[in-house]
């Protein structure tokens, strides 16, 4: 249970930090974003990051299972 709370807290803080970074850093490049736009951009990057992390986790778990399977037969 605590792992889920930690993961959700981490995600929420990450989204807030990302949205704040968009609001503060984009003007340095001449780009402007409203608060809803910053939240939207952050949500898109969050979704891409979560999908990437999930895909990599699945890949490494598959590799781990394959390696353990080969090791068990030796």
Order of alpha helices (4+ residues) and beta strands (2+ residues): alpha-alpha
